[in-house]
Amino acid sequence: MMERSLAWTSSRRPVRGQVPADGLHQVPGDRGELRLSCRLIAAAPAKDTTQQAKVGDQITLTGMDGGLKVAVTLVKAVRDAKGKDMFSQAAKGKRLFAVQLALKNVGTETYQDSPSNGALVFDADDQQYNADFREVAAGPSLSSSLKLAPGRSGRGFLVFEVPAKAKVTRFQLALDSGFADQSGEWLLK
């Protein structure tokens, strides 16, 4: 019988035991007859639910709530974006990379999120970079508190600071601040 270890600490003393493969286990208590019962449930491995596309393509993403569906188009990528003002410039040895997205709520629930939370770009070495709140001269940024009722649309840029020599190869987006099971990935040539 395969067993898994269990360690639990009460305010009185640590309790240690072995959990059999069926996940059921009881630990006899001390004078107070403290008892612990648990069932361990192994999660199934996550399925790869990433859809791939290229610039100009649309991917419909689903959120954690089945009624949340947003059609996302990566309109364009700006490899060497210029900051909109003096506060939005890249640090020395870095550059700004921006993607313009068009989003349309095609679901039945209101989309209310900060798209930058679920956005990443990757370079040729698979190093990932998070979006930040800079603005670029190429156009307005997506709101950090975007709210789209069903049928409504929004458009704007997400900005990333990357090393000057990095070759950004893909952009990835997931709804629900990046916690949705499904994500979209656009390959950047």
Summary of the structure (lengths in Angstrom):
residues: 189
radius of gyration: 23.2
end to end distance: 52.5
largest distance: 71.0
contacts: 540
relative contact order: 0.21
helix: 5%
strand: 51%
